Amino acid sequence: MKKALIPVLLAVFLCVGVSAWAADKQIKAGFVYVGPVGDAGWTFAHDEGRKEMEQLPFVEPSTFIESVPEGAESARVINGLVRRGHNLIFTTSFGYMDATIDVAARNKDVIFMHCSGYKTAENVSTYFGRMYEPRYLSGIIAGSMTKKNIIGFVAAFPIPEVIRGINAFTLGVRSVNPEAQVRVVWTQTWFDPGVERDAADSLLDVGADVLAMHQDAPATLQAAEARGAYVIGYNSDMRHFAPNAFLTAPVWNWGALYTRLATEVHNGTWKSEQIWSGLKENLVDLAPLSERIPEDVRNLVQERTEAIKAGTFHPFSGPLKDRDGTEIVAAGQVMSDADMLSMNFFVEGVHGTLSK
Amino acid sequence: MVEILLDATIRAGTPILFATLGAILNERAGIINLGIEGLMLIGALAGFAGTFTSGSPLIGVVAAFAAAFVAGGIHALITVQLRGNQIVSGLALTMFGIGITALFGRTMVGETITGLERVAIPGLAQLPVVGRAVFSQDLLIYTSFVLVFALWFFFYRTRVGLALRTVGENPAAADTCGLSVSCYRFFAVTIGAGLVGIGGAYLSLAMTPMWIENMSAGRGWIAVALVIFSGWSSQRALLGAYLFGGITAMQLRFQAVGTDISTHILQMLPYAFTILVLVVSTIRLQKGAGQQPQSLGLPYDREDRK
């Protein structure tokens, strides 16, 4: 009896010991950023996520490298992080995709997370967020707050990500205010505060009384504040740039995802996948709503948020037509992820140029 | 509409105008400066930080001038005193400016200030069309109007201006006349750099009152090109800066109004315009107008005289 117990105890002890060792895996994370952490936008939001992840007890102080050019040059930077012993590496821009895959193929013991791409490998996952969900919600607010029924949208480039945001926003606007129109001005730049300001002013000049934007700098917010209009931000909570004009902002909450991923790697449960998370997983969200938004609008936004989280409502559900009247999604259907990722049309209510 | 367009044009053109005028002052003395982009950023950060700590945008403008003056001093030291390569030194200055402003600007990101306010000139501000656009602007815009005239007057109607041009055209002759080539060049570079710094401050104090890394977004390079377009003349620098500012402003407003012009054509405008400008200025150059200073880019050493 006793003799049988010893091997059993030994086995139990070993199992516990081994799993304790596995669970002890320390995370040394490295981040590759496309912009400076001081951009108050995209990279700033990622860096906030990094800091949140560092709060975990098993995460060692992490490293970040700013303003890394996209393309082949980035492989050198990623390799450098591997050589300095990082075991979880985040590459936070589309243009790092091939470099990430290359370096990952030669370093199977390191886990790579690539933001916004489409290539995976056994040690590479991709991740991005369903920003169109909070954009739709912010559209409800814009549609409710406009008095002149003209809403201006300062947009960077006519690519699917931006077009999807404009359409979701407009659907939100029209769900409460079918008279309202959304006017789009393309700046053809992600980051140029002067041009963004000028684009915002040009929309205010044609009578817009609510502005929204898809840019990296907060210049649109300042334009709205200076002219007494309302504004919806993007990327991070930028309300101090426009204390009176700011309504809300669709924001990234990378910390929620980064914390989850670090925990998974730590526990050994991490597996390669393509993450496209939304409101439900708390990766995207709306910044706290302004006091100026009336109670009934807040309630409606809350209701739709719950519906989206529960999966009972989808912003791109049929019947959905483009602005020329062609049916895109039939009644009762929901747009597929693949179609959303390659979106290149405007819904009814958007005024702006879009080449096919 | 014309009034609004004119107003937007002047506001978008002013930072480029200051930078171009500063670069013209540099090049008139024979020193090429490719550090304009870096100097603009240094001016933008110093202007913002000065305003943030003192509460007065005017102190910010002075700080921008001073900081860019000092940074320009580095370029002057290398190119004038040490006779280093002007292209290399200028490019290094741009990289230096981008890096140092990112480093020291960290605490300024996200801060807010009250920028330069519009000051209406009584009477003139009520004029139709030009009232709002020209006579109800901020102090830096009025300064830029005066500066364009002042630089022309300085170059062509003063003895010191004549001497400065001589230094840029033929430093050996200037030296023979007893003019201190290095002294003229040193101050042309540093004061010109200070003006570029004010152009940067216009971005962070008036156009978008905030500090963000790299906020000049390539305007310094446009200024470098406009120096050639202007044929080293301050009046034509005004024209060029406003044309560039105006085309961007017009393109955005066409979209806002909702014209059906293809984005491809609207996007093409600034580049098409650049080509046109190059053609026109080349033709004018062939006719002998607006020649560049003869000794532009050449270090002067008394011992090397031929």
Interface residues (C-beta under 8 A of the other chain):
Chain A: G35 P36 G38 D39 A40 F44 G152 P158 R183 V184 V185 W186 T187 Q188 T189 F191 D192 P193 G194 V195 E196 R197 D198 A199 D201 S202 L203 D205 V206 A217 P218 A219 Q222 H240 F241 H351 G352 T353 L354 S355
Chain B: I4 A8 R11 A12 P15 A102 G105 R106 V109 G110 T112 L203 M207 T208 P209 M210 I212 E213 N214 M215 A217 G218 R219 T248 A249 L252 R253 Q255 A256 V257 G258 D260 I261 S262 T263 H264 L266 Q267
